[in-house]
Each structure stands twice: as structure tokens, then as C-alpha cells.
Amino acid sequence: MKKIKTLTIYILGIFYLNVGITHFTNPDFFLVIMPPYLHYQEFFVYLSGLFEILFGLMIIFKKTRFYGAWGIFFLLIAVFPANIYLYSSYEAQEILSITKEGSCIRLFYQIPLLILAYWHSLEKSSYKMDLFASAIFFPTIIYFLTLSN
């Protein structure tokens, strides 16, 4: 199980690095899902991208993994309003070519990401936690990889 957990850490580290970089290379994608009540939207797109890069790197290294995992955990909570806005905005759904149902599914997929971030923060965890987190990892990653197509 330890090898699987290590593999998931590296894969998610690369995943967060990639998404963080995308905040800088394609900020318009993220601006579309920014709630209109939030001021300085472009600043927050870049800031969240910077944190995704930072925390993605931090989970890769054992010495900083605990803080990187908790950083990801809280970042996922901080950006959750964008997912809620995507669900509630027909315009954002249309621009991103996602259905209301698809945006609803995206809302619920944040939960496995939170669980995985928590799991990665633990140096030691129970066999049941390892098994559960391993089981949700692959469907979660596959789902998010399909979003880029």
C-alpha cells in the first residue's frame, strides 16, 4: 500500500503543478467560473494557480508533504465557490461546454480530492483508509483527465 500511496502523491503533485501552470497559460478558462461578486478576479486566478504550483511541489517532497497536503485541502475549499458558480451559471456552462449535470458531478468530485489531500497529509494511516483512498484515487484522476478533452 505504501508504494500505491507514494505513486498517488507523485501523480497528484504533477496534476496540481499542471493545473497551477494552466492558471497562467489559460487564465480565461478560470475567469469564466469566477463568481461575479468576487473583485480582482484575475488576481485570484493567478494567486490560486501560484498556490497550486507551490502545494503541488510541496506534496512531492516528504519534508514539506504535510503542509503541502493541508495547503491543497484548504485551497480546494477556497476555490469551491467557483465550482458552485459553474453549477449555477448557464453562461459559464455554455462557454466551457459543460452541462448542468456535468457541473454537478464536478462539485461532488471535490470530495475525493479533499479526502486524498487529507490522506497525503498523514505519514501513517490505517489499512482501511489506505484502501479507501486508493480506491477513490483512480476514478477521480480519470474523471479530471476527461475534463481536458
Helices and strands as residue ranges (DSSP letters): H 2-25, H 27-31, H 41-60, H 62-78, H 80-88, H 90-95, H 100-108, H 110-121, H 127-147
